[in-house]
Amino acid sequence: MNNFQKNYIGKGTKLNNLDIIRVSISREKLEEIMANDMVKYDENEFLVFEVAALQQPDKYKRTHTAYVSKKVVEEPKKKKTTKA
């Protein structure tokens, strides 16, 4: 079974009447991402992340969250066999 693990990296705010989300990510988190979450395509490395709307704004009025998703492959559970 495949699941996705979300590593939250920052939060953002939708700008007035625009389809733009401004996201803030700390330097510490960026350094962690650079070490662990970069994706290699050909000769280059990329940061691939998602931005999703929050159900309601947080106390700082941020409306979106940003995260890196990683596929986690789990081994299928073995069925127990019963002896006769």
Number of C-alpha atoms within 10 A of each C-alpha: 8 10 11 11 12 14 14 16 21 17 22 23 18 16 11 8 6 7 7 11 19 12 17 13 13 10 9 9 13 15 11 13 15 13 9 9 19 16 12 10 8 6 5 8 12 11 12 12 16 12 17 13 16 13 8 10 13 11 7 9 11 18 21 21 19 20 17 19 16 14 10 11 10 9 8 8 7 6 6 6 6 5 4 3
